[in-house]
Amino acid sequence: MFIGRKEELKFLEEKYTSSKAEFIVLYGRRRIGKTALIREFIKNKSHIFYSAVQITDSVQLAKMSSIVSQYYKNEIYNDRFSDWEALFRFISNHINKDEKLILVMDEFPYMVQGNNSIPSILQKCWDNHFYNQNIMIIICGSSMSFMEKKILSEKNPLYGRTTGMLKMRELDFESARGFMGKGSLEDHLNYYSVFSGVPYYLSMINPNASFEDNLRKNILSNNSVLFNEVEFLLKQELREVNQYNAIIESIALGDTKINEIYQKTGIEKTKLPFYINNLIDLGIVKKEYPATIKIKEQGKTRSGIYKIDNSYFKFYYAYVYPYMSELLEGSVDIILEDVILERLPMFVSNEFEKIAIDKVRELGKDKIIPIRPIKIGRWWDKDKEIDITAFDIKNNFLFGECKWRNEKIGMKILEQLKTKSCNIGVPVNSSYYILFSKSGFTEDLIRYASNSSEVILVDYSGHEPQIIHMPSKN
């Protein structure tokens, strides 16, 4: 069963139904669901789908020749084309004017590894043939650095030929819930906080088993796929894996500044930015700034911090990697019960902030909240922090707090949020406040909100998020 990706499918369908030739670059890190998306999209459409592998160019050409031969059946009599240009020109000469052909080359970087002239050949065929034909070409790749630096960069032959680009990201929380079966928001937030929004990781969940059993079977057992997933991905993408392991573990355990990472890892400060930038390219690490800092000012401030940008990586380096020896020796239940489950609420609370920010973004797009945010994120300064800070083009602000704890939120939290919001250091036209709670709200806060035009309450204590109160828009 295919889950989620409505926006991505909509994008591809719009390109497919256009009246011109389309050349799409689709990429994202491994396990993110690129191939599944393409296969869902090409259902019941005329298509040639080839998934490249790490083999010699000669064998690669023979394999794709076979796929093309099978598609055209009796119209081709040779098992193999003489070269890549002949293959592409044959496809061009046999395109049906009445039905758009989709030509997919999955894991395109593997093709180029065997023959680095393929982008130039494809560019030549596009310029001379494909660009005015009834075709949609999709090249897809998992190597983030290759796709961004070699396919999409100005120096690459295909630069300027592509008509669309789709960078695949993790599923949002609401889409990811489709993998988790029935259950409360708390159950699903626990899963999402550990397995992240990567479809492959989510597909490992057995909805009929307990959360603890899913962790034990899919992550903590040394024969499970996800136990070795991080090491496998890093070795596929990077050299000097030990250096990257040290950096990711440092950030996962709370070191957010270059100097802190240097102190923990001992890696030279001059080399750290190079390693960290590679992790950013892979979508494993991100650099975050307070929401109120403009992009052009980010390079001038030291307030940026590094964070792990994938929940599973964060979980792995906090609760699996440091206890690898114990897990390999069979102490799975001890690590699960005495380490992970004891610290899980705090771990999930951090992920709850991310989910709440996504919810605010969704409410803004649907024009439900009083403002239409142009920027959403966290804000912090020294000893002050606001979980959610969003503002619109007129400097109307929405400030938010998220509480993942087993007690209802009361007036005290709202008053603290109002006090902190007065210290953000930028002009504020009007202020609104949104509170997210795992366990609901006290009666006095609900009563106050019902008489307020500024306060929004969102309850995550049931099976679906419930807006207890929403002020009317101006």
C-alpha positions in Angstrom: 0.0 0.0 0.0 1.3 3.4 -1.0 1.1 6.1 1.8 1.3 9.8 1.6 3.2 11.9 -1.0 0.1 13.8 -2.3 2.0 16.9 -3.1 4.8 15.0 -4.9 2.3 13.0 -7.0 0.5 16.2 -7.8 3.7 17.8 -9.0 4.5 14.8 -11.3 1.0 14.6 -12.6 1.0 18.3 -13.6 4.3 17.8 -15.5 2.9 14.7 -17.2 -0.2 16.4 -18.4 1.6 19.5 -19.7 1.7 20.1 -23.4 5.5 20.0 -23.7 8.4 17.7 -23.1 9.5 17.5 -19.4 12.9 16.7 -17.9 12.6 16.1 -14.1 15.4 15.6 -11.6 14.2 13.7 -8.6 16.5 13.0 -5.7 16.8 12.4 -2.0 18.8 10.3 0.4 18.5 6.5 0.6 15.3 5.0 1.9 13.3 8.2 1.5 10.8 6.6 -1.0 11.9 7.9 -4.4 11.4 4.6 -6.3 8.1 3.9 -4.6 6.9 7.4 -5.6 7.9 6.9 -9.2 6.3 3.4 -9.4 3.1 4.8 -8.0 3.2 7.7 -10.5 3.8 5.6 -13.6 1.0 3.1 -12.9 -1.2 2.7 -16.0 1.0 5.1 -18.0 3.3 4.3 -20.9 6.8 4.1 -19.4 10.3 2.7 -19.6 11.7 2.2 -16.2 15.4 1.3 -15.7 17.1 1.1 -12.3 20.8 1.3 -12.6 23.3 -0.8 -10.6 27.0 -0.6 -9.8 28.3 -2.5 -12.8 30.5 -1.8 -15.8 29.2 0.6 -18.5 29.1 -2.2 -21.1 26.8 -4.4 -18.8 24.8 -1.3 -17.9 24.1 -0.5 -21.5 23.2 -4.2 -22.2 20.7 -4.2 -19.3 19.0 -1.0 -20.3 19.0 -2.2 -24.0 17.1 -5.2 -22.8 14.5 -3.1 -21.0 14.0 -0.9 -24.1 13.8 -4.0 -26.3 11.1 -5.5 -24.1 9.1 -2.3 -24.2 9.1 -2.0 -28.0 8.7 -5.8 -28.5 9.0 -6.6 -32.2 10.2 -3.1 -33.3 13.8 -3.9 -32.3 15.7 -7.0 -33.2 19.1 -6.5 -31.6 19.5 -7.3 -27.9 21.9 -4.4 -27.4 22.5 -0.9 -28.8 26.0 0.0 -29.9 26.2 3.0 -27.5 24.0 5.3 -25.3 23.4 7.8 -28.1 21.9 5.0 -30.3 19.7 3.9 -27.4 18.3 7.4 -26.7 17.9 8.2 -30.5 16.0 4.9 -30.9 13.6 5.9 -28.2 13.2 9.4 -29.7 12.4 7.9 -33.1 9.6 5.7 -31.7 7.8 8.1 -29.4 4.0 8.0 -29.8 2.6 11.5 -30.5 -0.7 10.6 -28.9 0.5 9.3 -25.5 3.4 10.8 -23.4 6.2 8.4 -22.8 7.8 8.4 -19.3 11.5 7.5 -19.4 12.8 6.8 -15.9 16.5 6.3 -15.1 16.6 5.4 -11.5 19.9 5.6 -9.6 21.3 7.7 -12.4 24.7 8.3 -10.6 25.5 4.6 -11.1 25.2 5.0 -14.8 27.5 8.0 -14.8 30.1 6.3 -12.6 30.5 3.7 -15.3 30.5 6.3 -18.1 30.9 10.0 -17.3 29.9 11.1 -20.8 26.3 10.0 -20.3 25.1 13.5 -19.1 26.6 15.0 -22.3 25.0 12.4 -24.5 21.7 12.9 -22.9 22.0 16.7 -23.2 22.8 16.3 -26.9 19.7 14.1 -27.4 17.5 16.4 -25.4 18.6 19.5 -27.4 18.3 17.7 -30.8 15.3 15.4 -30.3 13.5 15.1 -27.0 12.9 18.7 -26.1 9.9 19.0 -28.6 8.6 15.5 -28.3 5.8 13.9 -26.2 8.2 12.6 -23.5 8.8 13.0 -19.8 12.3 12.1 -18.7 12.9 11.4 -15.0 16.4 10.9 -13.7 16.6 9.9 -10.1 19.5 9.5 -7.6 20.2 8.8 -3.9 23.7 10.4 -3.9 22.8 13.9 -2.6 26.2 15.4 -3.3 26.3 14.0 -6.9 22.8 15.1 -7.8 23.3 18.6 -6.4 26.9 19.3 -7.4 27.1 17.4 -10.7 23.6 17.3 -12.2 22.1 20.6 -11.0 25.3 22.7 -11.0 26.1 25.2 -13.7 29.1 23.3 -14.9 27.1 20.1 -15.7 26.0 19.5 -19.3 22.4 19.0 -18.2 22.2 22.4 -16.4 19.4 24.5 -17.8 17.7 21.5 -19.6 15.7 20.3 -16.6 12.1 21.5 -16.4 11.5 20.5 -12.8 13.2 19.4 -9.7 11.9 17.4 -6.8 13.9 16.9 -3.6 12.3 14.2 -1.5 12.0 14.8 2.2 10.7 12.8 5.1 7.0 12.2 5.5 5.2 14.6 7.9 3.6 13.2 11.0 0.1 12.9 9.7 1.2 11.0 6.6 3.5 8.7 8.6 0.7 7.6 10.8 -0.6 5.5 8.0 2.2 3.0 8.7 1.3 2.7 12.4 -2.2 1.2 12.5 -4.7 2.2 15.1 -3.5 3.9 18.2 -3.5 7.2 20.2 -1.5 10.3 19.2 0.9 9.4 22.1 1.6 6.0 20.6 2.1 7.4 17.1 4.3 10.3 18.4 6.5 7.7 20.1 6.9 5.8 16.9 7.5 8.9 14.8 10.1 10.2 17.2 12.1 7.1 16.9 11.5 5.8 13.4 11.3 9.3 11.9 9.5 10.2 8.7 11.6 7.9 6.4 9.1 5.5 4.7 11.5 2.5 4.7 12.0 2.8 8.5 8.3 3.2 9.1 7.6 0.2 7.0 9.4 -1.9 9.6 6.7 -1.2 12.3 4.4 -4.0 13.1 1.1 -2.3 14.2 0.0 -5.5 16.0 3.1 -5.5 18.2 3.8 -3.2 21.1 6.1 -0.2 20.8 8.7 -2.0 23.0 8.6 -5.1 20.8 9.0 -3.0 17.7 12.1 -1.3 19.1 13.5 -4.6 20.3 13.0 -6.4 17.0 13.7 -3.7 14.5 16.4 -1.5 16.1 18.1 -3.1 19.1 18.6 -6.7 17.9 21.9 -7.0 16.2 20.4 -9.0 13.3 17.8 -6.4 12.5 18.0 -4.2 9.4 17.9 -0.8 11.2 20.6 -1.9 13.7 23.1 -1.6 10.9 21.3 1.0 8.8 23.2 4.1 9.9 26.6 2.5 9.4 25.5 1.2 5.9 24.3 4.6 4.8 27.4 6.4 6.0 29.8 3.9 4.3 27.8 4.3 1.1 28.0 8.1 1.1 31.2 9.1 3.0 34.8 8.3 3.6 36.4 8.6 7.1 33.2 7.2 8.7 34.8 7.3 12.2 35.1 11.0 12.0 31.5 11.4 11.0 30.3 9.0 13.7 32.1 11.1 16.3 30.5 14.3 15.0 27.0 13.0 14.8 27.2 11.4 18.3 28.5 14.7 19.7 25.6 16.7 18.2 23.0 14.0 19.2 24.2 14.3 22.8 23.7 18.0 22.9 26.9 19.7 21.5 25.5 22.3 19.2 28.5 24.7 18.6 31.7 24.1 16.7 33.8 24.6 19.8 31.7 22.1 21.7 32.0 19.5 18.9 35.7 20.1 18.8 36.1 19.6 22.5 34.1 16.4 22.4 35.6 14.9 19.2 39.1 16.3 19.0 38.7 16.8 15.3 40.6 19.9 14.0 38.5 23.0 14.0 39.6 23.8 10.5 38.3 20.4 9.2 35.1 20.3 11.2 33.1 22.6 8.8 33.9 20.4 5.8 32.7 17.3 7.6 29.6 19.0 9.0 28.7 20.4 5.6 28.8 17.0 4.1 26.4 15.8 6.8 24.1 18.8 6.0 24.1 17.8 2.3 23.0 14.3 3.3 20.1 15.7 5.4 21.5 14.2 8.6 22.5 17.5 10.2 21.1 21.0 9.9 22.1 24.4 11.1 19.4 26.3 12.8 19.0 30.0 13.6 16.5 31.9 15.8 13.4 32.5 13.6 13.7 36.3 13.8 17.2 36.4 12.2 17.0 37.3 8.5 18.9 35.1 6.1 21.3 37.8 5.1 22.2 38.3 8.7 22.9 34.6 9.5 26.5 34.7 8.4 27.2 37.6 10.8 25.8 36.0 13.9 27.1 33.2 16.2 23.7 32.2 17.4 23.3 29.4 14.9 23.4 25.9 16.3 23.8 22.4 14.8 21.1 19.8 15.3 20.5 16.3 14.0 17.9 16.6 11.2 16.5 13.0 11.3 14.8 11.5 14.4 16.1 8.0 13.8 19.7 9.2 13.6 19.2 11.2 16.7 17.7 8.2 18.5 20.5 5.8 17.2 23.4 8.0 18.4 21.7 8.7 21.7 20.6 5.2 22.6 22.1 2.6 20.3 25.6 3.7 19.3 26.9 4.5 22.8 25.6 1.0 24.0 26.8 -1.0 21.0 28.9 -3.4 23.0 26.2 -4.1 25.5 23.6 -4.7 22.7 26.0 -7.0 20.8 26.4 -9.0 24.0 22.7 -9.5 24.3 21.7 -6.9 26.9 18.8 -5.7 24.8 16.2 -5.6 27.5 18.4 -3.8 30.0 19.2 -1.0 27.5 15.5 -0.9 26.4 14.0 -0.8 29.9 16.6 1.1 32.0 17.9 3.5 29.4 15.5 4.1 26.5 12.1 3.9 28.2 13.3 5.9 31.2 14.4 8.8 28.9 11.8 8.4 26.2 9.4 11.2 27.3 12.2 13.8 27.2 13.3 12.5 23.8 9.7 12.6 22.4 9.2 16.1 23.8 11.8 17.5 21.5 10.2 15.8 18.5 6.8 17.2 19.6 8.1 20.7 19.0 8.9 19.8 15.3 5.5 18.2 14.9 3.8 21.3 16.4 5.8 23.6 14.0 4.5 21.5 11.1 1.0 21.8 12.4 1.3 25.6 12.6 2.5 25.6 9.0 -0.4 23.4 7.9 -2.9 25.7 9.8 -1.3 28.7 8.1 -1.6 27.2 4.6 -5.3 26.4 5.3 -5.9 29.9 6.5 -7.2 28.6 9.9 -4.9 30.6 12.3 -5.1 34.4 12.4 -1.8 34.9 10.5 -0.3 33.6 7.3 3.3 32.9 8.4 6.2 33.7 6.1 8.6 32.2 8.6 8.2 29.6 11.3 10.8 28.2 13.7 12.2 28.4 17.2 13.6 31.4 18.9 16.2 31.6 21.6 18.6 34.1 23.3 20.9 33.2 26.2 18.6 31.7 28.8 15.3 32.3 27.0 13.6 30.0 24.4 10.3 29.9 22.6 9.3 26.6 21.0 7.4 28.2 18.1 7.8 31.7 16.6 5.9 32.5 13.4 5.2 35.9 11.8 3.6 37.2 8.7 4.5 39.9 6.2 2.9 42.6 8.5 4.9 41.5 11.6 1.9 39.9 13.3 3.4 37.2 15.5 2.3 33.8 16.7 4.2 32.5 19.7 3.9 28.8 20.8 4.8 26.4 23.6 4.7 22.6 23.5 4.4 20.5 26.6 4.8 16.7 26.3 4.1 15.8 29.9 1.4 14.0 32.0 -0.3 17.1 33.4 -2.6 19.7 31.9 -1.3 23.1 30.8 -2.5 26.0 32.9 -2.4 29.7 33.0 1.2 29.8 34.3 2.6 28.5 31.0 0.6 31.0 29.0 1.9 33.9 31.2 5.5 32.7 30.9 5.1 32.6 27.1 3.7 36.1 27.0 6.7 37.3 29.1 9.3 35.6 26.9 7.6 37.0 23.7 8.3 40.5 24.9 12.1 39.9 24.5 12.5 38.9 20.9 14.0 42.2 19.9 12.1 42.9 16.7 9.0 45.1 16.1 5.7 43.2 16.7 2.4 44.5 15.3 0.1 42.1 17.1 0.6 38.9 19.1 -1.2 35.6 19.2 -0.3 32.6 21.4 -0.7 28.8 20.6 -0.2 26.1 23.2 0.2 22.4 22.3 -0.4 19.8 25.1 -0.1 16.1 25.4 -2.6 16.0 28.3 -5.0 18.8 27.7 -5.6 22.1 29.5 -6.9 23.3 32.9 -10.4 24.6 33.1 -9.2 28.1 34.0 -7.0 28.3 30.9 -9.8 27.0 28.6 -12.2 29.6 30.2 -9.6 32.4 29.6 -9.0 31.3 26.0 -12.7 31.3 25.3 -12.9 35.0 26.1 -9.7 35.9 24.4 -9.0 36.9 20.8 -5.3 35.9 21.1 -5.1 32.3 22.4 -5.2 29.0 20.5 -5.2 25.7 22.3 -4.4 22.4 20.6 -5.0 19.1 22.5 -3.0 16.0 21.6 -4.4 13.8 24.3 -6.8 11.7 22.1 -6.6 10.0 18.7 -6.6 13.2 16.7 -5.3 16.7 17.4 -8.2 18.8 18.7 -8.3 22.6 18.6 -10.0 23.5 21.8 -10.2 27.2 21.0 -9.4 29.2 17.9 -9.8 33.0 17.9 -11.4 34.6 15.0 -9.2 36.2 12.3 -8.9 39.9 11.8 
